[in-house]
Amino acid sequence: MTNPKVSVIVPIYNVEKYLDECMVSLLNQTLKDIEIILVDDESPDNCPKMCDEYANKDKRVKVVHKKNGGLGFARNSGLDVATGEYVAFIDSDDFIDMNMIEHLYDVATEYNADEVRCGIKFYVDGEFTERHDVNKLTIFRGKEQVVDFMLDVVGPLPECKRDVKYMMSSCCCIHSRKVIEDNHIRFLSERECLSEDLIWDIDLFSKMNCVVYVPECHYAYRMNPASLTHQYSREKYQRNYIFFEILEKKLAGILSKEKYELHLLRSQMLYFRNSISGFVHNNGKVKDDVRYVLKDMFWKRLFSVYPFKRLPLKQRVYYTLAKLKSPTLMIILAKLK
């Protein structure tokens, strides 16, 4: 029996409301030669039973029941049993176009790619908003081009009008399982480090020779305000330090500081804005929390070294006002966004 072309890994926790929609999109993929690995992360709802029912109905479905450990470790459990040539990760409250896996696999085969990525469409209240990072099929071939792409995923150079040039995600793509296993690459826990997807991306891209980006937006990302990624607290904010410490250590291990520094600093600037926005929209002690961020010495260093004059006007104005350290002003700006 030959191995499947693609292993689709789906971590599952407390998503019984959305799981059927996700699974319909996977079971009806136009590429039939896939395995679907459902990782039940000790979900407290009806998901464990639903997973077993899917496996009983379709032999392509495997189920892993594990002790709760979070999203990153659930993905790792899926990797441990995956047998496909390529691996895809789908979050269980999201869904994908019926032809996504086939399209990405065909492109991977045609270009001998280590990874193929597609665009994302954000799904809110039944409506889609597409985000296109490329307008045509784009190939990054060779170590130098892949590293340059990786750095733009970390953060764009100052002149870029977008704070995010290329979306950071492990979900809108298929990855070579050989690259993953040959280099023993696994996810960190999001309970210890924010944006574990970006750390994963760096580990992967540093070992890849070809990445292809297609413009089609095949991946539907459900914008759910109650989800893990939309909760904010000081404890979560503190994990910024751990994240950036790990991120810089990873970058310094493969590149000179001169090569990566501006990309890293732009990433930190985005996290500053997102931290302010997170506290403002979290309905807590907003002014105290925003003041807490503004007093953080981490950002003081950032503001002292970044070449703000090279930024587009909108971003330049925002960070110039941020230097005033006015919580009220920052709250107003966050609400205007």
N, C-alpha and C positions, 0 to 999 in steps of 0.2 A: 504493500500500500504506500503510495507516494505521499509526501507531506503537502499540506495545502499551500496555495500561493500566498495567502495573507492570513495572519492571526489577528483577529479583532478583539482587543481586551477592553472589557467594560467593568470598571469598579462600581459597586452598587451599595448605596447606603440611603435608606429612608426616602426612596423615590417611587413608591408604588403608583403614585398619581401620574408619573411620566414614563414609566418603564415600558409599557405596551407600545407607545408611540416610537420610542427608541428602537425597540426590538422589531417592529414592523419594518422600519427602514433598513435594518440589518438583515433580517431573514429574506427580504425580497431584493437583495442586491443582484444586479445583473451578472456579476461575477459569482458563480456558484461555488467555486473551489476555494472556500474559506472555512476557517474555524472561528467560532464565536466563544470567547472565554468570559464567562460571567463570574466576577469575583465578589461574592457576598461578604462584605466587611462587617459581619455580625449586625446586619440591619434589624432594627427593632420592629419593623412593620411586617407587611405580608410579602416582602421581596424575596426572602429565602425560599418560600414555597413556590412563588412565581418562577424563580430561576429553575428549580427542579422540574417544574411543569414544561418549561421551554425545552429542557434537555430531553425529556421523555418524548416530546413531539418531533424533535429534529436532531438527528445524529451529529450534526455539525456543532451543536452547542455542548460545551463543557462547563461544569460548575465547580468553583472552588469556594468552600465555606471556610472562613478564617476568623480568628479573633480580631476584634476591632483595632485597627492601627492607623487609619487615615488613608487618604487618597494615594499618596506616593507609595506606601508600602503595599496597598492593594494592587496597584499597577505592577509592582515587582513580583507579587505572587502570580499574576497572570503571565509575566515574562518567564517565570520559572517552569511553566508547563507549555509554553507556546512552541509550536513546531513549524510555523509558516516561514516562507522565504522572506517575507516582509511582515512588519508588525504595525498595527494601527491602534490608537487609543481613542475611545469614544466615551465621553462623560454620559452617565445614564439618564440625565435630564435633558440631553440634547438629542438631535437626530440628524441624519444625513440624506443627501440625494441618493436615489436608487442606483445611480451609475457611478457614484464617487469612487468606490474601491476599484472597479474595473478601469476607470479612466486613469487613476493614479498608477495602477499596476502596469497598464499598457505603456504609459510614459516612462516609468521606471525601466521597463524592459527595452524600450526603444533607445534610450539614452544611457543605459547601464548606470542608472543613478543610485546613489546610496540613500537618497531621500527625495520624495516628491511631495510638495506642499500645494494646497489650494487656498482660495479665499474663504472668508467667513461671512455668513449673513446673520445678523443679530435678530432674534425673534422676540418681539414684545407684543402682547395682547393680539396675537393673530396676524401681525404684520412683520414683514422682513425689511431690514436695512442692510444692504450689501456693503462690504468693505473690500475694495480692490487695492492690493499692494503692488500689483503689476498689471499692465494693460495687455501684455502678450506673454506667451510662454518664454520664460527667462531661464537661462542655464548658467549656473556658477560651476565652472569646471577647473580643477586643479586646486592645490592647497591655498594659493594666494587669493583666488577669487572666493573660495568658500570661507576663508578667514575674514575677508572684507565683508562678506554677507553676514557672518556671525557677529561682527562688531556693530553692524547697522541694526541687527536684532537687539543687541544690548542697548544701544542708543545711537541716534543719528548724530552727525556732525552739526555744529552750531547753525550753519546756513540752511539746514533742512526746515521747511515750513511745518512739517508734522513732528510732533513729539515722539511718535512711534512710526518709524519708516516701514518696518516689517513687523507683523504681529508675532508676539512670542506665544507659541502654543505647541504642545506635543500632540494635539488632537486633530488638526486639519491636515494631516500628512500620513504617509506610510514611510517606515524606516527599515533599513536593511537589518535583519536580525543577526546576520553574520557580523556586521560592524559592532552591534550591541554586545554580542556574546564574546567575540574575540577580544574586546577591550573591557569586559566585565562592567558594563555601564548599568547603573541602577538609579532610581529616584531617591532623593532625600525625602524626609518627612516634612510636609507643610506645617506640622505642629512645631517644628523647630526653626524652619527657614521659610520665609515668604518667597513666592515666585520660584518654586522648585522646578517649574518648567524651564526657566531660563538657565538654571544650572545644568539641567539635563541637556538642553540645546548646546551649551558650550562643550560639555563632555563629548557629545556626538559630533558636532561640526569639526572639532579639532582632530577627529579621526577619519573624516570623510573626504572624498575626492570629487564628488559630483552631487550637487543639489539642484533640482529643477523646481521652478515655481510656475504653476499654471494660473491663469486669471479667473477661472470659473469659481464661483462661491458655492461649493458643495456642502459645506458644514454649517448646520443651523445651531447657533449658540443661543440657548434660552436665557434671556435676561430675567433672572428670578431674584428679587430684592431680598428674599429670605435665605438665599443660598450662602454657602461658606464664604464665597468671594465678596459678598456684600455686607459683611459684618465687620465693624471696626471698633477697636479698643486700644487703650494704652499698652496692653500686653502685646497685641498684634503689632502696634507701632514699634515697640522695642525690638521686634524681630527684624526690623530694617537693618539694625547693626550687624546681626548675625549674617543676614543675607549678603550685605555689601562686603563683609569680611571674607566670606566664602567666594563671592564673585570675583573680587580683586585677586585673591589667591589663585583662583583658576586661571584668570587672564595672565597674571604675572608668570605662571608656570609655562606659558606657551609663547608669550609676546613681550616685547619691550614696553616699558611704561609710556614712552613717547607714542607708541603705536595705539595703545588702548585708552589712554587717559581721558581724552575728550569724549569718547563714547561712553565711558563709565560715568563721567560727570553729568552728561546729559541724562543718563538713566537716573542718577540721583536727584536731579532737578525734577523729573517727572514724579518720582516718589514723594518729594516734598509737596508738590501740588496735590497729589492723590491723598496724602496724609491729611492735609488741610480739608480737602473735600470730604474725606471719609468721616472725620469728626463732625463737620458741619451737617452732614446728612444722617448722622447716627442718633440724633435726638437726645444726646446726653448733656453734660455741662459744656456746651459748645465753646463759650468764650474761654473758659479755663483750659480746655483741651487745646484750642488753637494757640493760646499763649504758651502753653507747654511746648508745642512744636517750635514756635518762633524763638524761644529761649535756648533751644538745643544747639550746643556748640558744633555739632556735626554740620549743620547748615551754615553756620557762620564761616567755617572753613571753605565750604563750597562757594559761597558768595564772594569770598575773597580771591579765589583763583580762576573762576570761570570767565571766559571772554564774552561777556554779555553783549557787547557792541556788535558781535557777529550774528546775533540771533535775529530772526524776523521781528518786525515791529511789535506784534501782539504779545509775543513771549517776552520781549525786552521790556515792555511796559509793565507786565505782570511782576517780573522779578525785581524791577526797580522799585515798585510799590512794596514788595515783600520786604525789602531792606529797611523800610520804615518801622517794621515790627508792630504794626497796629492790628490787634485781633479783629476789631470791628471792620476794618478795611478788608482784611482777608476773608472774613465771613461774607461780606457783600460780594466780593469777586467770585467766591465759590458758588454763591446762589445765582449769580448772573450766567455762569457757565452753561 
